C-alpha cells in the first residue's frame, strides 16, 4: 500500500509539473512570438533541448541522478525520430490552417490507440474509448474553427502524427524495457534531438516565416524571454518523459488536451483573447471526457491490482519459500519487459 501511495503521489506530481510548465511556456512563447516578433519556433526548440542537456549534464556531475548508458543505436534513432516529429508538427502548422492543425493534434490519440492495439497488443476497454471520444469532441468544439485542406499540408500532418505517436510510444517502451528513468533517457537522447533540430530548424523557420534566424536583431527583451523560455523548457521536457514513463502515451495526450483548455482559459483571462460560448461549451465537454477517462483508468487499475494481491496471499500459504521467491523474481522480470500501459 505504501509503494502504491508513493507511486500515485509521483504520478500526480509529474502531471502537475507537466501542466504548470507547459502552460507557462505557452504564455512565454506567445509573448516572445506575438509581441516581440521572434517567429523561429523550430530553432527555439533546438535551444530548449540544448539547455535541457546542459542542465542535466550538470545535475549528473553533481550526483543528482545516476547516468545509465543506453545502447547508442537505440538512443540515436529515438532522439532523431523525436526531433523529426517536432519539425513535421511545425511544418504542419505552417502549411495548414489553425483548425486543421488542431485536428492533427486530436488525431494523435486514436492513432496511438490503434498502434498500441496492433503492435503491442494492448487492450482498451469500451469505457475508455467512449471517454476519449467525449474528450476529443469537446476539444474539437473548443479549438477547431476553420478546416482548410491541401495536399501538401495533409501529407505533412500524417507524417507528423505517425512520428509523434511512435516517438511517444518508444518513450514509454524504452523506459520500461531497459529499466531506465525518464531523466536518464532524456539526458541520453536530448543531444540528438537538439542536433537534428539545430540543423533543420533555421531552414524550416525560413521556409515558414521568410526570415533568417541569424539575421534577426536580438534586443535585450527578446534575449530575456528566450532565456526564460529555455529554462521553462527544461521542466517541460523532463515532465514529458516523466509523465509518459509513469503513465502512457494516451494519458499524456489527454493531459495535453487539458493544457489546451487551460491555455484557452488563460488566454482569455490574462491576454484578453476572444472567447465564445462555443469555447466554454467545448471545454466543459472536454472536462467531462477527462473526468471519465481518469475514473475508468483508476477503476481498471484497482481491478488489476486486486486479484494479484489475493494470488500473492495464496502463494504464501501454499508455496514453499524457495519456489515463492523464484516466482516473484520471474514476475518482476516479466513486469520490466511488459509493454507500456
C-alpha positions as CSV (number, residue, x, y, z in Angstrom):
1,X,0.0,0.0,0.0
2,X,2.9,2.3,0.8
3,X,4.5,1.7,-2.5
4,X,1.2,2.3,-4.4
5,X,0.6,5.5,-2.5
6,X,4.1,6.8,-3.3
7,X,3.6,5.9,-6.9
8,X,0.3,7.7,-7.0
9,X,2.0,10.8,-5.5
10,X,4.7,10.6,-8.1
11,X,2.2,10.4,-10.9
12,X,0.3,13.4,-9.5
13,X,3.5,15.4,-9.1
14,X,4.5,14.6,-12.7
15,X,1.1,15.6,-14.0
16,X,1.1,18.9,-12.1
17,X,4.7,19.7,-13.2
18,X,3.8,18.9,-16.8
19,X,0.6,21.1,-16.8
20,X,2.3,24.0,-14.9
21,X,5.4,24.1,-17.1
22,X,3.6,23.6,-20.4
23,X,1.1,26.4,-19.7
24,X,3.9,28.7,-18.6
25,X,6.0,28.1,-21.7
26,X,3.0,28.7,-24.0
27,X,2.4,32.0,-22.4
28,X,6.1,32.9,-22.5
29,X,6.4,31.9,-26.2
30,X,3.3,33.7,-27.1
31,X,4.7,36.9,-25.7
32,X,8.0,36.2,-27.5
33,X,6.5,35.4,-30.9
34,X,3.4,37.6,-30.9
35,X,4.6,40.7,-29.1
36,X,8.3,40.7,-29.8
37,X,8.2,39.2,-33.3
38,X,10.5,36.2,-32.8
39,X,8.9,33.6,-35.1
40,X,11.6,30.9,-35.2
41,X,9.9,28.1,-33.3
42,X,11.9,25.1,-34.6
43,X,15.3,26.8,-33.9
44,X,14.0,27.9,-30.4
45,X,13.1,24.2,-29.7
46,X,16.7,23.2,-30.5
47,X,17.9,25.7,-28.0
48,X,15.4,24.3,-25.5
49,X,16.9,20.9,-25.9
50,X,20.5,22.1,-25.7
51,X,19.8,23.9,-22.4
52,X,18.0,20.8,-21.1
53,X,21.0,18.6,-21.9
54,X,23.5,21.1,-20.3
55,X,21.3,21.3,-17.2
56,X,21.0,17.5,-16.9
57,X,24.8,17.2,-17.5
58,X,25.5,19.5,-14.6
59,X,22.9,17.6,-12.4
60,X,24.6,14.3,-13.3
61,X,28.1,15.7,-12.4
62,X,26.6,16.9,-9.0
63,X,25.2,13.3,-8.5
64,X,21.5,14.4,-8.5
65,X,20.9,11.3,-10.7
66,X,22.9,8.3,-11.8
67,X,23.7,8.3,-15.5
68,X,22.9,5.0,-17.2
69,X,24.4,4.1,-20.5
70,X,21.9,3.1,-23.2
71,X,22.7,1.4,-26.5
72,X,23.9,4.2,-28.8
73,X,21.9,3.0,-31.8
74,X,18.6,2.9,-29.8
75,X,19.1,6.4,-28.3
76,X,20.3,7.9,-31.5
77,X,17.3,6.6,-33.5
78,X,14.9,7.6,-30.7
79,X,16.4,11.2,-30.4
80,X,16.4,11.8,-34.2
81,X,12.8,10.5,-34.5
82,X,11.6,12.8,-31.8
83,X,13.5,15.7,-33.4
84,X,11.9,15.0,-36.8
85,X,8.4,14.7,-35.3
86,X,8.8,18.2,-33.8
87,X,9.9,19.5,-37.2
88,X,6.9,18.0,-39.0
89,X,4.5,19.3,-36.4
90,X,5.8,22.8,-37.1
91,X,5.6,22.2,-40.8
92,X,2.1,21.0,-40.4
93,X,1.2,24.2,-38.6
94,X,2.9,26.3,-41.3
95,X,1.2,24.6,-44.3
96,X,-2.3,24.2,-42.8
97,X,-4.9,26.3,-41.2
98,X,-5.1,26.5,-37.4
99,X,-8.2,24.4,-37.4
100,X,-6.6,21.6,-39.4
101,X,-3.5,21.7,-37.2
102,X,-5.8,21.3,-34.2
103,X,-7.4,18.3,-35.9
104,X,-3.9,16.9,-36.4
105,X,-3.2,17.1,-32.7
106,X,-6.6,15.5,-31.9
107,X,-5.8,12.6,-34.3
108,X,-2.7,11.6,-32.3
109,X,-4.8,9.8,-29.6
110,X,-6.8,7.5,-31.9
111,X,-3.6,6.8,-33.9
112,X,-1.8,5.9,-30.7
113,X,-4.6,3.6,-29.6
114,X,-4.5,1.9,-33.0
115,X,-0.7,1.4,-33.0
116,X,-0.7,0.1,-29.4
117,X,-3.5,-2.3,-30.2
118,X,-2.0,-3.6,-33.4
119,X,1.7,-3.8,-32.4
120,X,1.8,-4.0,-28.6
121,X,-1.5,-6.0,-28.2
122,X,-2.7,-3.5,-25.6
123,X,-6.5,-3.7,-25.0
124,X,-8.6,-0.5,-24.4
125,X,-12.0,-1.1,-22.9
126,X,-15.1,0.4,-24.4
127,X,-15.5,2.8,-21.5
128,X,-12.0,4.2,-22.1
129,X,-12.7,4.6,-25.8
130,X,-16.0,6.4,-25.1
131,X,-14.4,8.7,-22.6
132,X,-11.6,9.5,-25.1
133,X,-14.3,10.2,-27.8
134,X,-16.1,12.7,-25.5
135,X,-12.8,14.4,-24.7
136,X,-11.8,14.7,-28.4
137,X,-15.3,16.0,-29.2
138,X,-15.0,18.7,-26.5
139,X,-11.5,19.8,-27.5
140,X,-12.6,19.9,-31.2
141,X,-15.6,22.1,-30.4
142,X,-13.5,24.4,-28.3
143,X,-10.4,24.8,-30.5
144,X,-11.2,23.8,-34.1
145,X,-12.6,26.6,-36.3
146,X,-11.7,26.7,-40.0
147,X,-10.8,23.5,-41.8
148,X,-8.9,24.3,-45.0
149,X,-7.4,21.2,-46.7
150,X,-4.5,21.0,-49.1
151,X,-2.5,18.0,-50.3
152,X,1.0,19.1,-49.0
153,X,-0.4,20.0,-45.6
154,X,-2.3,16.8,-45.3
155,X,0.8,14.7,-46.1
156,X,2.9,16.7,-43.6
157,X,0.2,16.2,-40.9
158,X,0.0,12.5,-41.5
159,X,3.8,12.2,-41.1
160,X,3.7,14.4,-38.0
161,X,1.0,12.2,-36.4
162,X,2.9,9.0,-37.2
163,X,6.3,10.2,-36.0
164,X,4.8,11.7,-32.8
165,X,2.8,8.5,-31.9
166,X,5.9,6.3,-32.5
167,X,8.1,8.7,-30.5
168,X,5.8,8.8,-27.5
169,X,5.3,5.0,-27.6
170,X,9.0,4.5,-27.7
171,X,9.5,6.9,-24.8
172,X,7.4,4.6,-22.6
173,X,8.6,1.3,-24.0
174,X,12.3,2.2,-23.7
175,X,11.9,3.3,-20.1
176,X,10.1,0.1,-19.2
177,X,12.1,-2.5,-21.2
178,X,15.6,-1.0,-20.5
179,X,14.7,-0.1,-16.9
180,X,15.9,3.5,-17.2
181,X,14.4,6.6,-15.6
182,X,12.9,9.5,-17.5
183,X,15.8,11.6,-16.5
184,X,18.4,9.1,-17.8
185,X,16.6,8.7,-21.2
186,X,16.2,12.4,-21.6
187,X,19.8,13.0,-20.8
188,X,21.0,10.4,-23.3
189,X,18.6,11.4,-26.2
190,X,18.4,15.2,-25.9
191,X,21.7,15.9,-27.7
192,X,20.5,14.0,-30.8
193,X,17.1,15.8,-30.7
194,X,18.9,19.2,-30.3
195,X,21.3,18.4,-33.1
196,X,18.7,17.4,-35.7
197,X,16.6,20.5,-34.9
198,X,19.6,22.8,-34.9
199,X,20.4,21.6,-38.4
200,X,16.9,21.7,-39.9
201,X,15.5,24.5,-37.7
202,X,16.9,27.6,-39.5
203,X,15.9,26.1,-42.9
204,X,12.3,25.3,-41.7
205,X,11.9,28.6,-40.0
206,X,13.0,30.5,-43.1
207,X,10.6,28.5,-45.2
208,X,7.7,29.3,-42.9
209,X,8.5,32.9,-42.0
210,X,10.6,34.2,-44.8
211,X,13.2,35.4,-42.2
212,X,16.7,34.3,-41.3
213,X,17.1,33.5,-37.6
214,X,20.8,34.5,-37.8
215,X,20.0,37.9,-39.3
216,X,17.4,38.7,-36.6
217,X,18.1,41.7,-34.3
218,X,18.2,40.3,-30.8
219,X,17.1,43.1,-28.4
220,X,17.6,42.7,-24.6
221,X,13.9,41.9,-24.1
222,X,14.0,39.1,-26.7
223,X,17.1,37.6,-25.1
224,X,15.4,37.7,-21.6
225,X,12.3,35.9,-23.0
226,X,14.4,33.4,-24.9
227,X,16.4,32.6,-21.8
228,X,13.2,32.3,-19.7
229,X,11.7,30.0,-22.4
230,X,14.7,27.8,-22.4
231,X,14.7,27.5,-18.6
232,X,11.0,26.6,-18.5
233,X,11.6,24.1,-21.3
234,X,13.9,22.1,-19.0
235,X,10.9,21.4,-16.8
236,X,8.6,20.8,-19.9
237,X,11.0,18.2,-21.4
238,X,11.6,16.5,-18.1
239,X,7.9,16.3,-17.1
240,X,7.0,15.0,-20.6
241,X,9.3,12.0,-20.3
242,X,8.3,11.5,-16.7
243,X,4.5,11.5,-17.4
244,X,4.8,9.1,-20.4
245,X,7.1,6.8,-18.4
246,X,4.8,6.7,-15.4
247,X,1.5,6.5,-17.2
248,X,1.2,6.0,-21.0
249,X,1.3,7.9,-24.3
250,X,-2.5,8.1,-24.4
251,X,-2.7,9.6,-20.9
252,X,0.0,12.1,-21.9
253,X,-2.1,13.2,-24.9
254,X,-5.2,13.5,-22.6
255,X,-3.1,15.7,-20.4
256,X,-2.1,17.7,-23.5
257,X,-5.7,18.5,-24.3
258,X,-6.2,19.6,-20.7
259,X,-3.3,22.0,-21.3
260,X,-5.1,23.3,-24.4
261,X,-8.2,24.0,-22.4
262,X,-6.2,25.8,-19.7
263,X,-4.3,27.8,-22.3
264,X,-7.6,28.9,-23.9
265,X,-8.8,29.9,-20.4
266,X,-5.6,31.8,-19.5
267,X,-5.5,33.5,-22.9
268,X,-9.0,34.9,-22.3
269,X,-8.2,35.8,-18.6
270,X,-4.7,37.2,-19.0
271,X,-4.3,38.2,-22.6
272,X,-7.9,39.1,-23.4
273,X,-8.1,36.7,-26.3
274,X,-11.6,36.2,-28.0
275,X,-13.7,33.7,-26.1
276,X,-17.2,32.5,-27.1
277,X,-19.9,30.3,-25.7
278,X,-18.7,27.6,-28.1
279,X,-15.3,27.7,-26.4
280,X,-16.9,27.4,-23.0
281,X,-19.2,24.5,-24.1
282,X,-16.3,22.6,-25.7
283,X,-14.1,23.0,-22.6
284,X,-16.9,21.7,-20.4
285,X,-17.4,18.7,-22.6
286,X,-13.7,18.0,-22.7
287,X,-13.5,18.2,-18.9
288,X,-16.3,15.6,-18.7
289,X,-14.3,13.3,-21.0
290,X,-11.1,13.8,-19.0
291,X,-13.0,13.1,-15.7
292,X,-14.5,9.9,-17.2
293,X,-11.1,8.8,-18.5
294,X,-9.4,9.3,-15.2
295,X,-12.2,7.5,-13.3
296,X,-12.2,4.5,-15.7
297,X,-8.4,4.3,-15.6
298,X,-8.4,4.3,-11.8
299,X,-11.1,1.7,-11.7
300,X,-9.3,-0.6,-14.1
301,X,-6.0,-0.2,-12.3
302,X,-7.7,-1.2,-9.0
303,X,-9.3,-4.2,-10.6
304,X,-5.9,-5.3,-11.9
305,X,-4.2,-5.0,-8.5
306,X,-7.0,-6.7,-6.5
307,X,-6.6,-10.3,-7.9
308,X,-2.8,-10.0,-7.9
309,X,-2.8,-9.2,-4.1
310,X,-5.1,-12.2,-3.4
311,X,-3.0,-14.5,-5.5
312,X,0.1,-13.5,-3.6
313,X,-1.6,-14.4,-0.3
314,X,-2.5,-17.8,-1.7
315,X,1.1,-18.3,-2.9
316,X,2.5,-17.5,0.5
317,X,0.1,-20.0,2.1
318,X,0.6,-22.9,-0.3
319,X,4.1,-22.5,-1.9
320,X,7.5,-23.3,-0.3
321,X,9.7,-20.3,0.4
322,X,12.3,-21.1,-2.3
323,X,9.7,-21.6,-5.0
324,X,7.8,-18.5,-3.9
325,X,11.0,-16.4,-4.1
326,X,11.8,-17.7,-7.6
327,X,8.2,-17.0,-8.8
328,X,8.4,-13.4,-7.5
329,X,11.7,-12.9,-9.3
330,X,10.2,-14.2,-12.6
331,X,7.2,-11.9,-12.2
332,X,9.5,-8.9,-11.6
333,X,11.4,-9.7,-14.8
334,X,8.2,-10.1,-16.7
335,X,7.0,-6.7,-15.4
336,X,10.2,-5.0,-16.5
337,X,9.7,-6.0,-20.1
338,X,5.9,-5.5,-20.2
339,X,4.6,-3.2,-22.9
340,X,3.6,0.2,-21.7
341,X,0.2,0.9,-20.4
